[in-house]
Amino acid sequence: MSIVEEIKESYRQGGVLTKLIYINIAVFVSIRLLQLILGLSTGELNQDSFELLNWLALPSSPMGLVLKPWTLFTYMFLHYDFLHVLFNLLYLYWFGKLFLEFLNPRQLLGVYIYGGLAGGLLYVLAYNYVPLFYQNVPSSILMGASASVMAILMAVARYAPNHQVYLMFFGAVRLKYIALIAFTIDIISIPTMNNTGGHLAHIGGAAFGLFYGGLLLKGADLTKGFSRVYNGVSTMFTRKATMKVTHKRPLTDMEYNAQKKNQQRQVDDILDKIKSNGYESLSKHEKEILFDASKK
């Protein structure tokens, strides 16, 4: 199996967390490779000269957002610096794993998207309605998954605040204190005017995460509508099984057992999907498979 095939298989077999990480990496690598190709022809390799970033990053100008509304979504998958994408994805992996100890993959995807949207909106609003940031409006753009990551951390910290995480040099630390420290760092970093837009987006993502976690404790789930999106991400790039009859001879014992094993695996996958997202999330084909299996 080639490296490309191994990556595809890893993506296909992975859950939503794995897919989110792969998508962020793919966007980062594609952006840098495209910049290199264009730079070799134009003689410019700096970030400011790479116009594609301005079409994918979130502008602070309201008019810019009106002209490029898709950036409110694309910015949360966009990175330019290696360390930026590295640390964001490390945090996404760590906090995502914690999240999945208590909640399901569909909820993880919903919090990632909603948290990113909340962070992006707070960034645009603050840069246009808070006098301290007015001067940065014409030139500021926002990119990165950190608002989404903060939403994930805050959501699970609100849902399970006393869950203990073991940290090197510190030992067992309750999740609520990790979230509090992360939030405090963003608050006290704003006056330094160093990556102010990023810190504002973090706060927006954190606010959504706290709100979401609080609603979950009351029995309400804002991400229920993400079932179809979750199913789409879960099956992205996967191949649909097809059957082609080439002969009519009876199946051998080995072939029969392999067929039964494959059918059972399909049923198990469908039952897992029902457990995570409910029966309504099944496609028509999946319902037919489950109905046929129930008759045997």
C-alpha positions in Angstrom: 0.0 0.0 0.0 1.4 3.4 -1.0 1.7 6.3 1.4 -1.2 8.1 -0.2 -3.4 5.0 0.1 -2.4 4.6 3.7 -3.3 8.3 4.4 -6.7 7.8 2.7 -7.3 4.6 4.7 -6.4 6.3 7.9 -8.8 9.2 7.1 -11.5 6.8 6.1 -11.2 4.7 9.3 -10.8 7.7 11.6 -13.6 9.4 13.5 -14.6 13.1 13.3 -11.7 14.2 15.4 -9.2 12.5 13.1 -11.0 14.0 10.0 -10.9 17.5 11.5 -7.2 17.2 12.0 -6.6 15.8 8.5 -8.7 18.6 6.9 -6.7 21.3 8.8 -3.4 19.7 7.7 -4.6 19.3 4.1 -5.6 22.9 3.9 -2.3 24.1 5.4 -0.1 21.9 3.1 -2.2 22.9 0.0 -1.9 26.6 0.8 1.9 26.4 1.3 2.5 24.3 -1.8 0.3 26.6 -3.9 2.1 29.7 -2.5 5.5 28.0 -3.4 4.3 27.3 -7.0 3.0 30.9 -7.5 6.1 32.3 -5.7 8.5 30.6 -8.1 6.7 32.3 -11.0 6.3 35.7 -9.4 9.4 35.9 -7.3 7.4 36.7 -4.1 6.9 34.3 -1.2 5.8 36.4 1.7 2.4 36.1 3.3 1.2 39.6 2.3 1.7 38.9 -1.4 -0.4 35.7 -1.3 -3.8 36.8 -2.3 -5.5 33.4 -1.6 -5.2 34.0 2.1 -7.4 37.1 1.8 -10.1 35.0 0.1 -10.1 32.4 2.9 -9.3 34.3 6.0 -12.0 36.3 7.9 -11.7 40.0 7.3 -12.5 42.4 10.2 -14.3 44.8 7.8 -18.1 44.3 7.7 -18.1 45.0 4.0 -15.3 42.5 3.5 -17.4 39.9 5.2 -20.5 40.8 3.1 -18.4 40.3 -0.1 -16.8 37.1 1.2 -19.3 35.5 3.6 -17.7 32.0 3.2 -14.7 33.3 5.2 -16.7 33.0 8.4 -16.4 29.3 7.9 -13.2 28.8 6.0 -11.0 30.8 8.4 -11.4 28.1 11.1 -9.6 25.6 8.9 -6.9 28.0 7.6 -3.3 28.3 9.0 -0.2 29.8 7.5 2.6 29.4 10.1 3.8 25.9 10.9 3.9 26.5 14.7 0.4 27.9 14.5 -1.1 24.8 12.9 1.0 22.5 15.0 -0.1 23.8 18.4 -3.7 24.3 17.3 -3.9 20.7 16.2 -2.2 19.4 19.3 -4.7 21.2 21.5 -7.5 20.0 19.2 -6.4 16.4 19.7 -5.9 16.6 23.5 -9.1 18.5 24.2 -11.1 16.6 21.6 -10.1 13.3 23.2 -11.3 14.7 26.6 -14.5 15.8 24.9 -15.2 12.4 23.5 -14.8 10.8 26.9 -18.2 12.4 27.8 -19.9 13.4 24.6 -20.2 12.0 21.1 -18.5 12.8 17.7 -21.5 14.6 16.3 -21.5 17.0 19.3 -17.7 17.5 18.8 -18.2 18.6 15.2 -21.1 20.9 16.1 -19.1 22.6 18.9 -16.1 23.0 16.5 -18.2 24.7 13.9 -20.4 26.8 16.2 -17.4 27.8 18.4 -15.6 28.9 15.3 -18.6 31.0 14.1 -19.0 32.6 17.6 -15.3 33.5 17.7 -15.3 35.0 14.2 -18.4 37.1 14.9 -17.0 38.4 18.2 -13.8 39.3 16.4 -15.7 41.3 13.7 -18.0 43.0 16.2 -15.2 44.0 18.5 -13.0 45.4 15.7 -15.9 47.6 14.5 -17.6 48.7 17.8 -14.7 48.9 20.3 -12.7 52.1 19.8 -9.4 50.4 20.9 -9.5 48.3 17.7 -10.8 50.7 15.1 -7.4 51.4 13.6 -6.8 47.8 12.8 -10.0 47.2 10.8 -8.7 48.0 7.3 -5.8 45.5 7.5 -6.8 42.7 9.9 -7.7 39.2 9.0 -8.3 36.2 11.2 -7.3 32.6 10.6 -6.9 29.4 12.6 -8.8 26.7 14.5 -8.1 28.1 18.0 -11.6 29.6 18.6 -13.1 26.2 17.8 -10.6 24.5 20.1 -11.4 26.8 22.9 -15.1 26.1 22.5 -14.4 22.3 22.8 -12.3 22.8 25.9 -14.9 25.1 27.6 -17.8 22.8 26.7 -16.3 19.7 28.2 -15.0 21.8 31.2 -18.5 23.1 31.8 -20.0 19.6 31.4 -17.5 17.8 33.6 -15.7 20.5 35.6 -14.3 18.2 38.2 -12.8 15.6 35.9 -9.1 15.3 36.6 -6.4 15.6 34.0 -2.8 14.5 34.9 -0.2 17.1 33.8 3.5 16.7 33.9 5.0 18.5 36.9 1.6 19.3 38.3 -0.1 16.0 38.7 -3.9 15.8 38.8 -5.6 19.0 37.8 -9.3 19.5 37.5 -10.5 20.4 34.1 -12.2 23.6 35.2 -8.9 25.0 36.3 -7.3 24.3 33.0 -10.1 26.0 31.2 -10.0 29.0 33.6 -6.2 29.4 33.1 -6.6 29.3 29.3 -9.4 31.9 29.4 -7.5 34.2 31.7 -4.5 34.1 29.4 -6.6 35.3 26.6 -8.2 38.1 28.7 -4.9 39.5 30.0 -3.2 39.2 26.5 -5.6 41.6 24.8 -4.0 44.8 26.2 -0.6 43.8 24.7 -2.1 44.2 21.2 -0.3 41.1 20.2 -2.6 38.9 18.1 -5.6 40.7 19.6 -8.0 39.4 17.0 -7.0 35.9 17.8 -7.5 36.4 21.6 -10.9 38.0 20.9 -11.9 35.0 18.8 -10.8 32.6 21.5 -13.1 34.4 24.0 -16.0 34.1 21.5 -15.3 30.4 21.1 -15.0 30.0 24.9 -18.3 31.8 25.5 -20.1 29.5 23.2 -18.5 26.4 24.8 -19.6 27.5 28.2 -23.1 28.2 27.0 -23.3 24.9 25.2 -22.0 22.9 28.1 -24.5 24.6 30.4 -27.4 23.8 28.1 -26.3 20.2 27.9 -26.5 19.9 31.7 -30.1 21.1 31.4 -30.9 18.4 28.7 -30.7 20.7 25.7 -28.3 20.0 22.7 -27.8 22.7 20.1 -25.9 20.3 17.9 -28.7 17.9 17.1 -29.1 19.5 13.7 -25.6 18.5 12.9 -26.5 14.8 12.3 -26.4 15.2 8.5 -23.2 17.2 8.6 -21.6 14.6 10.9 -22.7 11.8 8.6 -21.3 13.7 5.6 -17.9 14.2 7.3 -17.9 10.6 8.5 -18.4 9.2 5.1 -16.3 11.7 3.1 -13.9 10.0 0.7 -15.2 6.6 1.6 -16.1 4.1 -1.1 -19.6 2.7 -1.3 -19.6 -1.1 -1.5 -20.8 -2.4 -4.8 -21.7 -5.9 -5.8 -21.0 -7.4 -9.2 -22.3 -10.8 -10.2 -19.9 -12.6 -12.5 -21.0 -16.2 -12.1 -23.8 -18.3 -10.5 -21.8 -21.0 -8.8 -22.6 -21.7 -5.1 -20.4 -19.9 -2.6 -17.6 -21.8 -0.9 -17.6 -22.0 2.9 -14.9 -19.4 3.0 -16.7 -17.0 0.7 -20.0 -17.5 2.7 -18.3 -16.8 6.0 -16.6 -13.7 4.6 -20.0 -12.5 3.3 -21.7 -13.0 6.6 -18.8 -11.3 8.4 -19.1 -8.3 6.1 -22.9 -8.1 6.6 -22.5 -8.3 10.4 -19.9 -5.5 10.3 -22.4 -3.3 8.3 -25.1 -3.9 10.9 -22.7 -3.2 13.7 -21.7 0.1 12.1 -25.4 1.1 11.6 -26.2 0.3 15.3 -23.2 2.4 16.4 -24.6 5.2 14.2 -28.0 4.9 15.9 -26.4 5.0 19.3 -24.5 8.2 18.4 -27.1 10.1 16.3 -30.4 8.3 16.6 -32.4 6.3 14.1 -33.4 9.4 12.1 -29.8 9.9 11.0 -29.8 6.7 8.9 -30.0 6.8 5.2 -32.6 4.9 3.2 -30.1 2.2 2.3 -28.9 1.8 5.9 -32.5 1.3 7.0 -33.0 -1.4 4.4 -29.9 -3.2 5.6 -31.1 -3.1 9.1 -34.6 -4.3 8.1 -33.2 -7.2 6.1 -31.0 -8.2 9.0 -33.9 -8.2 11.4 -35.7 -10.8 9.2 -32.9 -13.3 9.3 
